[in-house]
Amino acid sequence: MEREEIITKVKLRCDELGPFETGQVIDPGEIDHLLNDAVKRLLLVIPPYVPTPESFLPDSGEVPIPDPETGGSPGIVYGQGVPYDEHTGYIPLPSDFLRLVSLKMTCWERSATRTITEMDPLYTRQRNPYIRGSHTKPVVVLRYEPGIGKVLEYYSVTNNDHRISKGLYIPLVLPEELEDELIDPLSWLVASILLDTKAEYDAAKAANQRLVEWINSVML
């Protein structure tokens, strides 16, 4: 949807919750100023399976997964991490990376669907090979690597197997690049933020409640 259409939609949301006692006039420029940051906030709070994810895997082409017994190829991997050692490594991320949806190294028994940061107490445990994440309970750390950018560190793999079978993320996009079904919750979020700045607290609360109702409606 065009940015101007989104701005108009937000203004209609505000008008729907008015009239306001203070005689507030909604300036389209104020809405435009809030849109980009609001998209980020929205994509961080809605269920991760709602937006269409993209792949962040390194562009190394499809690589067959060898079957240790038959030598066949029962699956496919689409990239490989950069090893720190035979058990740990990292995956460089695209600049628009916002949120992890799913990461699965080939040797992991299950996918990781959340990340921690270096500030998390769990991060210090990853330096201990006896208690860190494993192929059965993997741990993924989102951090910044100087000279590279955002990376995902993974703990840990077995048999020096750094191949990746799945890597999906939610990218940060501009409002006009957002999927159409996400425009409604975005409009309520922006309306809530804008009305709060204007001290229209009851209206802001009502707009936020509409957002919460939308989120609840798409929960699995």
C-alpha positions in Angstrom: 0.0 0.0 0.0 1.2 3.5 -0.8 2.6 5.5 2.1 0.0 8.3 1.6 -2.8 5.7 1.8 -1.4 4.4 5.1 -1.3 7.9 6.5 -4.9 8.4 5.5 -5.9 5.2 7.1 -4.2 6.2 10.4 -6.0 9.6 10.3 -9.3 7.8 9.8 -8.5 5.7 12.9 -7.9 8.8 14.9 -11.1 10.4 13.6 -13.0 7.2 14.5 -11.9 7.6 18.2 -12.7 11.3 18.3 -13.9 14.0 18.6 -11.4 15.1 21.3 -12.1 17.5 24.1 -8.9 19.4 23.3 -9.9 20.0 19.6 -6.9 18.2 18.3 -6.2 18.3 14.6 -4.3 15.4 13.2 -1.4 16.5 11.0 -0.4 14.0 8.3 3.2 15.0 8.8 3.1 13.7 12.3 1.8 10.4 11.2 4.5 10.1 8.5 7.2 10.8 11.1 6.0 7.9 13.2 5.4 5.3 10.5 8.9 3.8 10.1 9.5 3.2 13.8 6.0 1.9 14.3 6.6 -0.8 11.7 9.6 -2.1 13.7 7.5 -2.1 16.9 4.7 -4.0 15.2 7.0 -6.7 13.7 8.5 -7.2 17.1 5.2 -7.7 19.0 3.1 -9.7 16.6 3.4 -13.5 16.4 6.5 -14.4 14.3 4.5 -16.7 12.0 2.2 -13.9 10.8 4.6 -12.0 8.5 6.0 -13.9 5.5 9.6 -14.8 6.5 12.7 -14.6 4.3 15.8 -16.7 4.3 19.1 -15.4 5.7 21.2 -18.4 4.7 24.6 -17.8 3.1 24.4 -18.0 -0.7 26.4 -21.2 -1.1 23.8 -23.2 -3.1 22.1 -26.5 -2.2 24.3 -29.1 -0.7 23.1 -32.7 -0.2 23.0 -34.0 3.3 24.8 -37.4 3.2 23.2 -40.4 4.9 25.9 -42.0 7.1 24.6 -45.5 6.5 23.5 -45.5 2.9 25.6 -42.6 1.5 22.4 -41.2 -0.1 20.9 -37.7 0.2 17.8 -37.7 2.4 17.7 -33.9 2.7 19.2 -30.7 1.5 21.1 -27.9 3.3 21.3 -24.4 1.9 24.3 -22.9 3.5 27.0 -23.3 6.1 28.0 -21.3 9.2 31.5 -19.8 9.8 33.2 -22.0 12.4 34.9 -20.7 15.6 35.9 -24.3 16.3 34.5 -27.7 15.7 31.5 -27.1 17.9 30.5 -23.4 17.5 30.4 -20.7 14.9 28.3 -17.9 13.5 26.1 -16.9 10.6 26.4 -13.4 9.1 23.0 -11.8 8.8 21.5 -9.4 6.2 21.4 -5.7 7.2 17.6 -5.8 7.4 17.5 -8.6 9.9 15.0 -7.8 12.7 13.8 -11.0 14.3 14.6 -14.7 14.1 11.8 -17.0 13.0 13.7 -20.3 12.9 17.2 -21.6 12.6 18.1 -25.3 12.3 21.6 -26.6 11.9 21.7 -30.0 10.1 22.7 -31.9 13.1 20.2 -30.3 15.5 17.3 -32.3 16.7 15.0 -29.3 16.6 15.0 -25.7 15.4 15.8 -22.7 17.5 13.1 -20.0 17.4 14.4 -17.4 19.8 17.6 -15.6 20.4 19.4 -14.2 23.4 21.9 -11.3 23.7 25.3 -10.9 25.3 23.5 -9.3 28.2 21.6 -12.5 29.0 23.0 -14.5 31.9 22.6 -17.6 29.7 25.3 -16.2 27.4 28.1 -16.8 29.9 27.2 -20.4 30.0 27.9 -20.8 26.3 31.7 -20.6 27.1 31.4 -23.8 29.1 31.3 -26.9 26.8 29.6 -29.0 29.5 26.5 -26.7 30.1 26.2 -24.7 26.9 23.6 -25.3 24.2 23.7 -28.6 22.4 22.3 -30.4 19.4 19.3 -31.3 21.5 18.8 -28.0 23.2 20.4 -25.4 20.9 21.1 -21.8 22.0 21.3 -18.9 19.5 22.9 -15.5 20.3 22.2 -12.4 18.3 25.2 -10.1 18.5 27.2 -7.5 16.6 30.6 -8.6 15.2 32.9 -5.7 14.3 33.6 -5.6 10.6 30.8 -8.0 9.8 27.6 -6.7 11.4 24.8 -8.7 13.0 25.5 -12.4 13.4 23.9 -15.4 14.9 26.2 -17.4 17.1 25.1 -21.0 17.5 25.8 -23.4 20.3 26.5 -26.0 19.4 27.0 -28.6 16.6 28.4 -32.1 16.6 31.1 -33.7 14.4 32.2 -30.3 13.1 29.0 -30.1 11.1 28.3 -26.5 10.5 25.7 -27.0 7.7 22.4 -25.2 7.9 19.1 -26.7 6.9 16.8 -23.8 7.7 17.2 -20.1 8.4 14.2 -17.8 8.4 13.8 -14.3 9.7 11.5 -11.3 9.7 13.1 -8.3 7.8 12.7 -4.7 8.8 10.8 -3.1 6.0 9.3 0.3 5.2 5.6 0.8 5.8 4.8 0.8 2.1 6.5 -2.6 1.8 4.5 -4.1 4.6 2.1 -6.9 3.6 -1.5 -5.6 3.2 -2.9 -7.7 6.0 -0.6 -5.9 8.4 -1.7 -2.4 7.6 -4.7 -2.5 9.9 -2.7 -3.4 13.0 -0.1 -0.8 12.0 -2.7 1.9 11.7 -4.0 1.2 15.2 -0.5 1.2 16.6 0.4 4.5 15.0 -2.9 6.0 16.1 -2.2 4.9 19.7 1.3 6.4 19.7 0.1 9.7 18.1 -2.9 10.1 20.4 -0.7 9.4 23.5 1.6 12.2 22.5 -1.4 14.5 22.3 -2.5 13.5 25.8 -5.6 11.9 24.4 -5.0 9.0 26.7 -8.5 7.4 26.6 -8.4 7.4 22.8 -4.8 6.1 22.7 -5.8 3.3 25.1 -8.8 2.4 22.8 -6.5 2.3 19.8 -4.0 0.1 21.5 -6.9 -2.2 22.6 -7.8 -2.6 18.9 -4.2 -3.7 18.2 -4.4 -6.2 21.0 -7.6 -7.6 19.7 -6.1 -8.0 16.3 -3.1 -9.8 17.7 -5.4 -12.1 19.7 -7.3 -12.9 16.6 -4.3 -14.2 14.8 -2.8 -16.2 17.7 -2.6 -20.0 16.9 
